[in-house]
Amino acid sequence: MRLKLVRLSIIVFWLIMMGMLTHKKLLSHWQPVQSFSYARIIPRDTLFRDEWMGIYYKEQKIGYSHTVIRAEETPKGEGYIIDNSLFCALPLIGKNQYINFKSNVFLDPTYRLQTFSGRLASGGYTFTVEGIRKEGDTFTIMLDTGEKVMLERKLPADTLFANMLLPFQSVDYLKPNQRIEMSTFNPLSMKAEQIQLHAIGNEVIELNGEVIETTRIIIRTENKLEATAWADEGGQIIKVELPFRLVMVQEPVLRATDLDLDAITDIDFYSEVAIPAQIVPSVDAPVHYLKVKMNGVMFDEKELQNTHQTITHDGEAVICEIEAPAIIDTQTKTIEAVNDLFPQYRGETSFIQSYHPTIIKHANRIIGQEKNALKAVRLLSEWVFSTIEQKPTISVPSAVEVLEKRSGDCNEIAILFVALARAAGIPSYPVLGLVYHKGAFFYHSWAYVYVGDWIAIDPTFNQIPADATHIQLMHGSISQYIDLAATMGKLSIEVLEYQ
C-alpha cells in the first residue's frame, strides 16, 4: 500500500473549532439548567467590543480569532451585529493547511437572532451557510456546498449561531455550580442542537503576565466531548482548552496576530490522532482477516457490526473481527436488479448530490454500457482513484464540488464515489472508521456498495474489497463526524490476530 495517508481527522478538527460541541440528547443528571441566549452574552450598555484570541497547538501559535460586537442601526432595524473571523495554519505532515473563516450575526433589540452567515475557505474549497428569520421561529436557510440549496427550518427562540471556536464570547452572570443550557445551529445536521456549561468554581490563573480571578467552566456533551473555559469577573472568556491540545487565550491584537508560519511546520497535528497498534502486521499483501481488542469505544454497537464485521465483549473491551469477502463476479447482480433495492441508499442529500445532472452525466460516462453492478463499481472506483488528486483538504465535502475541484482526501473521495454509485443505480453509503498503515490505525472514510451482497470498497486506495484492516465505527453521515471526535485520544487498539 503506497503512502496515501488518510486525513479524516482534519474535518473533525474543523468541527471542534467551529464550536459545534453539540448533541441531540443531554445528560439527564445535568438538570435543572437555565437557558442561555444572546442577552447573556451582550450587556445592554454595550456599544462596541473588540476581542482578539491567539490559538495555540502544543504551545506553538497557529492562528488567531477576532470578534467584534457592535450596536448599530441597520436597514433591518436597531440591534447588534457580531462579526467573527479566524485564520489558522494547521500543521500536517510538514506542511501548513490554511483555514479562513468568517461569520456574521444580526440580533434585533430583544436579542433574537434575525440573520446569520458563515463561510469556511481552505485549499480552494468553500462552505457557506446563510439564514434569515422568515416568520416566528422559521428560518430560510441557504446552504452552498458546490450548489445552492434552500431549506426552511424551525429554530428555538434563543438559538445561537456558532462562530469559529465558540458560540459565545462571554458568560455574564454564570456563578459557581450553576449550569446553563444553550441551543446552537449546526449547519451540517441543519438543526438546533444543545450544549451545556457547568461552572465548576473559582480559580486563579496567570495570563499575559497577570494573575486573574476566574470562573472555571466545563463545556460537555453526552458523547463526552469536552472543553474547558475560564471567564474573568466580568464574564469574559479569556482562555479555552479544546481537544487535541488546542488552546485559545485572550491577547492584544499585535500579540494575537504575531505568527511565525515557518515554525509551525515543525509540529504535526496529524500524529496526535493516530492509534498505535501493539502488534504490527508486517506483511505487504492485503490482510483478509483481522481480530482486535478495542478499549474506549463509545459507539452504538449496531454501528460496529455489518455483514463482514462482528463484535463480542471482553469485560469493558470490545473484540472486533473483520473478514474481507472473496468476491466471485458470477455471483454478483446486474445494476437493474439492485437499482430498486435499499432506497435509503439511493437518494441524495445536501452533500451527496446523486441526482445532480453533472454527477449523473459522469456516472453514465464512466460505466458506459456496463450492466454488471460489481464491474461498474470497479470502473467508478478506478476513475475516482486515478482522477482525484489526493491531498490534505479542510472542507465539508460535497460531491458536486469535489467533482469540480478534482482534489481532496478520503472524505472527498468517499462522498464523490457514493454519489456516482447512486447515480449509476447502485445502492451505496459512506462509513467512518479506522484503517491500518505502518504501525498505527488512522481515522478514515470509505464506502459500502450493494452488488448482490454488501461489500466494503476503498476508492482512496482503489481496494475492492477493502482489506480487513478497515474497522467501521459508524455510518458516514457528515453530521456524525463530531461523534467520531469524541473517541480521539481515548480509543486504544491491540491487534490479536491477522491473516
N, C-alpha and C positions, 0 to 999 in steps of 0.2 A: 504494500500500500504506500503510495507516494505521500510526501508530506503536504497534505492539504488540510491543515488544521481547521477544525470547526470552531465557530465563534458565537454560539447561541447566547453565551454569557453577555455579549455586548448589548443586545436589546434588553436583557433583564436589567443591566446596569442603568440603561436609559430610563426604564420604567421606575426604578427606585429614585433616580434623580428627579423624575417628573413629579414625585410626591404622591404616587398612586399606591400608598400603603393601605390598600383597601380590600374589603371582603364583604360578601353579601350578608354574612351572619356574624354576630358578635358574641364574645364570651359572656354567658349568662351571669357569671358572678361579678361582672363589672357594674351591674345595676345597683342602685339607681344612678343615672347620669344626668347632667344638664346639657341642653342643646347649645350648639356653638354657631355663631353667624358672623357676618362681616361687621356687625355692630360691636363685636368684642375684639375686633382687630383694629378698628379705626375710631379713636375717641372723637367725640363731637366737635371739639375745638381744633381738630387737625385741619390745617390749610395746606401744608406741604411736608412731605417726609422723603428723605433721600438716603437709601441704605445700600451699603456695599458689604459683600461677604467673600472672603477668599475660600477656595475649595482645595483641599489637600488630600493626597493619597500617600499613605505611609510617610507623612511629614514632608512630602515634596509638593509644592504648589503646582496644581494642574489647571486651575481656572478660577473664575470669579462669577458672582451673581450680582446684579444691580436691580433694585426695586425702587420705584418712585410712586408715591401715593399723593394725590393732589385733589383738592376741592376745585370744581370747575363748572362754569356754565357751558353747556353744550347744546347742540340742536335738539338733543333728546331730553333736555331739562336739566335742572340743577342736580348735582350729585358728586360722586367720587370716581376718579379714574385711577386704576392700578396698572402700571406698566412694569413688566419684568423682562430682563434679558440675561442671557448666560453665554459665556464662552468657556469651553473646556477642551483640553487636549488629553485624550485618553491614551496612555502608553500601552502598546500592544505589539509584542514580538519585535521590539527595536524600532517601531515606527509610531508616530503620533496619529491618532484618528481625531479629527477636529469636529466639535459639535457646536452648533449655534442654535439658540432657542430664544424666541420672543413670544410674549403673551400680553394681552390687553383685556382688562375687565372694566365695565362701566356699571356703577351702582346708582340707584335712584336715591332721593333724600331719605328714604326709610331703610337704606342699606340693602335693598333687594337687588339681586343680580338681574341685570337687564340685557347685557350683551357680553360675549366673551370671544376670544380668539387665541389660538396658539399655533406656532409654526416651528417645526424642527427641520433643520437643514444640516446634512452631513454627507460628504462623499458623493455629491451630485444628486442625492435623494432628498426629497422634501415630504413632509407630512403636515397637513394643515387641517384645523378644525375651527369652525366658527358657529356661534349660536346667538340667537336673538329671541327674547321673550315675545311670544305671539299674543297670548291672552291667558289670564290666570296663571297656572303653573306649566303651561305648554310652551316649549321652545321649538323653533325651527332651527335645525342643525345641518350645516353643510360640512361634509367630510370629503377631503381631496386626497385620494390615495392613488393618483395616476389618472383618475377620472372623478368628476364631482358627483356626490350622492347627497340628495336632500332627504332628510328624515324629520319626523316630529316626535318629541319625547316629553313626557311629564316629569318634572324635577321638583323635589321638595322645596318649600318656600325659602329655606335657609341654605340652599346648596352653594358651595364654594367651587370655583374653577381652580384646579391645581396649577399653580405656576411652577416653574422649574425648581426642583429641590423640595419645596414645601408648599402646601396650600395656604400657609399663613405666615405672617412675619412677626406677629406679637400675640400674646395670650393674656390680655388685660383681665385682671380680677381672678385669675386662677390661683387658688390657695392650696397649701399642703394638704394632701389626702383627698383633694377634690378630683372628680372625674368628669370629663367633658366628651361629648359625642359630636362629631361633625359629619356632614354629608358633602362629598366631593364628586364632581362629574368626571367619569372615566371615559374618554373618547374611544377606547378600544372596545369596551363592552357596551358603550353608548347608554350607560345607566348611572344613576347616582348611587354611590357606594359609601360605606361607613368607615370612619377612623375614630379611635378613641384615644384620648390623652389622659394620663394619670399623673398628677403632681405628687411625686414621692416625698418631697420635703425640701428644706432649705439646705444650701450647700455653698461654701465659699470656694471660688475658683480664681486662678490667675490668668488674665488675658491681656495681651498687648502691654505687659508690664504693670498692670493694675490688679489689685485684689478686689474682687467684686462679690457682693452678696447675691445669690441667685436662688431660683426655684428649679429643682431638677424634675424633668418631665419625661415619662416613658410614653412613646408612641408605639402601639402594638396592635396586631391584627389576630384574628382567630387562627390563621395559619402560622402564627408565631414569628412573623417578620417584624423586626423591632428596630427602633431608632431611639436615641436619647437626645433631648434638647435641654438647654439651660436658658432661663429667662431672667433678666435683671429685675430690679424692684419695680420698674415701670411696666413690666410685662413684655419687654422687648426681647426677642430671641437673639442671643449673642453667640451661641455655639450649638452645633448639632453634630452628633456622631451617627453616621449611617452605616449600613452593612458594607463589607469589603474594605474596611479600614479607611473609609471616606469620612472626612471631617470638614465642616464649614465653620468659619469663625468671622465675626464682625470685624471689619478693618476699615481704616481710612481709604479713600479712593486710590491714592498713589500706591499704597501697600497692596491693596487688593488686586490691582492691575499689573503689578510688577511680576512678570513671568519670564523665566528662562526656559524657552522651549527646547533648547538643545539638551538641557539637563534632564528633562522629563523622560527622554528615551532610555535613560539608564535604569529605569524601573519597568516592571512588566505586570500589568493588571491581569493579563490572561492566565498567568501561572497561579494566581490566587484561588481560582475556582476549579482547577484540575484536582482529580481524586486519585492519589497514588494507589496502585494495586500492590498488595503484599506479596503475591506470587505472580511473576511476569511471564505470560505466554511469549515464547521466543521464536515461534515458527513464523515463516513468511507466508505459508499457504493460508487460505481462509479458514477461520475457526467455525466448525459445523455444530459444535455443542459446547455450552459454557454453563457452569454452575458457580454461583457466587453467593456470599453471605453479605447482606447489607444492613448496616445499623444507621439509625437516624431517618428512616423512611417515614414520611408524613403524608402519604397519598392515600386516596381511596383505593382499596385493594382491587376493585373492579378495573381500575386504570392500569394496574400492573399485570393483568392477565389477558392473553389473547390466544389465538389458535396455536401459536408456537412458543408461548412464554407462560410458565406456570410458577406458582409460589406456594411455599409452605412456611412454617414458623419454627424457629429455634429460640424459645424464650421471647425476648423483645426483638430479636433479629429476624429478618426476612430472608429465606432461602429462595433464590430465583434461578430457574433453569430455562435456558433458551436453546432451541434446536432449529437450525436453518433447514427448511424443507428441501428435499430433492425434487426438482421440477421436471415433469415429463410433458413435453409440448403437446403430445397427442391427447392428454387428459384435460387440457385447458379448453375453455369455451370460446365461441365467437363473440364479437362485440355485440351483435344483435341479441344474443342470448343473455348477456349481462346488463344490457342497456336499461332495462326497466326495473332492475333489482336495486335495493338499498337507495331509495330516492333521497334520503337524508345526506348521502354522499355523492349525489349527482347534481345538486343545486349549487347556487352561487351565494357568496357573502360579499360584504363590503371590501374584503381583501382577496378573496378567491373569485374573480370575475369570470366564471366559466361560460357565461352567456355573452360575453363581450365579443363583438364581431371580429376584432383583431385576434383574440385568443382562439376563436373557432376557426378562423382562416388558417392560422399557423398549425393548429392541431390537424386539420384536414390535409394540409400540405405535407406535414411530417409523416403521417401514416399512409398517405396515398390510398391505394386500393386494398391495403391490408385488412383482412376480415378477422383474423385470429387475435383475441384480446392480449395474450401474452406477447406475441410478436409485435403488436402495436405498442405495448408498454416498453419493450426493448428499443424500439425506434424513438419513442419520446424521450426515454432516459438518455440514450446516446446523443440525441440532439441537444438536450439541456446541458449535458456534461461537456460537450465539445463547443457549445456556443457561448455559455455564460462564463465570463471571466471571473475567476474566484479570487476575491479579495475581501479584507475586513470591511464590513459595512455597518453603520449605525443607522437603522431605519426601522419603520414599521412597514414591513414589506407588503406590497400588493402585486398581484400577478401582472397587471397591465403595465405598471411602472417598471418592474423587473424586465419584462419583455422589451420595453423601450430602451432601458439603460444597458442591458446585456452585461450586467456585473452584479456581484453580491456574494454572500456566503451561504451557509447551509439553510438559513431561514428563507432567503430569497429564492434559492434553488428549489426547495421543497414546495413552497407556495406556488411557484410557476408550474412545476411538474404536475401538481394536483389539479390546477386549473386546466392544463392541457389535457390531462387524462379524462377529466369530467367532460370537457368539451368534445372529446372523441367518443364519448358514450361509455366510459369505463368508470365504475364507482371507485372513489379514492378519497383518502383523508390524510392529513399530516399528523405526525406524532412528535413528541418531545421526549428526550431521554439522554442516554449516555452512549458513547462509543469508545472503544479501547484504541489507544495509539501509543506505542513506545513507552510503556511503563506507567500509564495513567489512563483514567477514564475522563473524557471531556464531554461537556454538555453539547447536545447535537439535535438536529431536526432531520427527519427523513419522512417516508410515506408508506402507506399501505394501499394496495390495489386488489380488486376482486376480479379474478380471471377464471373462475370456477372454484377457487379457494382463495382466501385472503393470504397474500404474501407481502412481506416487507421488501421494499426496494430502496436503495440509497442513491439518488441521482447525483449527489455530491461526489461519490466515488464510482458511479456507474456500476453498482453491485446489484445483481439480480440473480437470486435473492440476496438481501443484505445478510452479512455473516452474523454469527451468533454472538459477537461482541456488542451488538446493538441491544441495549437494555431499555425497553419502553417504560417511561414513568407516567405519561399521561397523553391523552389525545391532544392534538396540536392546535387548538383554538388559540389565536393570538391573545385573547383576553385572559388566558390561563398562564401566560408567561410569568406573571407576578407570583403565582403559586409555586412555580419552579424555583424562584429566587429564594424562597423560604428554606430550601434544602441546602443551598450553597454554603459551604463551610461546616455543615452539620452531618453530611452523609459520608459514610466510610464503606469501603468495599474490600472484601477478601475473596480472591479467586480460589475456589476449592477444587475445580476440575475443569479441564477443557480437552477437546479433541479436534 
